[in-house]
Amino acid sequence: MKNILIPILVLIFLVGAGIAEALIVNNIFEDFIAETDKLIELAKNEELTQEQFEAYDSMWYDVREKCEFFLPHSDVYELNLRVSETKGYVQNKDFESCLVQLEVVKRLAMYVRHLAEPKLRHIL
């Protein structure tokens, strides 16, 4: 009986941990993507200020700290580079380049969130 019970308990634990990871990553990125959408609109209207971007950058720092535990570092690193590049474009008021980078950040964040979903094709 013990030989069957222990593997079943381990399997239940692993499945539960996977579901918890997916929920946590989804919640973390849901707000970040929504804030990215707001900045995209501001950049389109050439109204994005350094102060607004600093708040976004601070949000990204919090997101990065939370998700580094769950996600591959290469994905987090790429997002970090894009956010950092965007900061320079905001400082120079290069709204066109800023808009492009923000769109990339949004797509990467959506992709990373998608990868955290517990689907068989993501596991294999």
N, C-alpha and C positions, 0 to 999 in steps of 0.2 A: 504494500500500500504506500509506504514511504517513497518507493522508487517512482511511483506515478505522481504522487502529490507534489513533490518538490519541483519537478519540471513544469507542472501545471501552474504552480504559484509563480515561478520565474517568468513564464510566458505571460501571465496576467500582469505582473509587474512591468514587463517590457512594453506590452501593449498600452498600459495606462500611462507610462512615461512618454511614449510616443504621442499619444493623444494630448497629454498635458503640454508637451513641447509645441505641438502644432497650434494649440489654442493660445499659448503665450506669445509665440512669434506672430500669429495673426493679429492679436490685440496690439502688440507693439507697433507693427507696421501699418495698421489701419489708420491710426492717428497721424503717423508720419506722412503717409500718402495723401491724406486729406489736407495737411498743412502744405505739402508740396504743390497740390492743386491751387491753393490760395496764392502761393508765390508765383506760380505760372501765370495766373490772371494778372497779378500786379506787374510782372515783367512784360506781358503783352501790352499793357497800358502804359508802360514805362514809368510806373509809380513805385517800384520797389526801392525801399530805402535801406541804408546800411543797418539801421536799428532793427528793422523788420527781419533782415537776414541774420543779424546777430542772434535774435531770439530763435530763429529756425536752426541756426548752427548749434546753439545750446541744446535744442531739442534733439538734434542729430547726435550730439555727444551722449546724451542720456540713452537714446535708442542703441547706439553703438555699444555702450557699456553693458546693456541688458542682453543684447543678441549675440555678443561674442562667445558666450557660453554655448549657444545652441547652433550657430551657423558656421560654415566653412570660412576661415579667415580671408580667403581670397575674395569672396563675395563682399564681405564687410570692408575689406581694403579698397576694392573698386568703388564702392559707394562713398567711402571716405575721401578718395581722390576727387571724385566728381563734385562733392559738396565743397571741398577746399578750392577747386578751380572756380566754381561758381562764385565763391566769396570774392575772388579777384575781379571777376567781371562786374559784380555789383559795385565794388569800390571804384571801378573805372567807368561806371554807368554804361557799360556795353550790354544793353538789354537784349540784343539779338543773340549774342553768345550765351548770355545768362539763361535765356529761354531754352536754347538747345540743351544746355547742361541740365537744367531742371527737368526737362522731358526725359533725358537719359536717367536721371536719378529716380524719377517716378517709375520708369520701366524696370530698372534694376530692382527697386524695392518690391514691385509687384511680382517679379520673377522669384526673388528670394522668398517672399511669402508663399508663393506657389510651391516652391521646392520643399517647404516645411510640411506640406500636407501629407498625411500618412497614406500614400497610395503605393501600390505594388511596384509600379514603374519607377518610382523614386527610390525604392529600396534596392532594386536589382541592379 
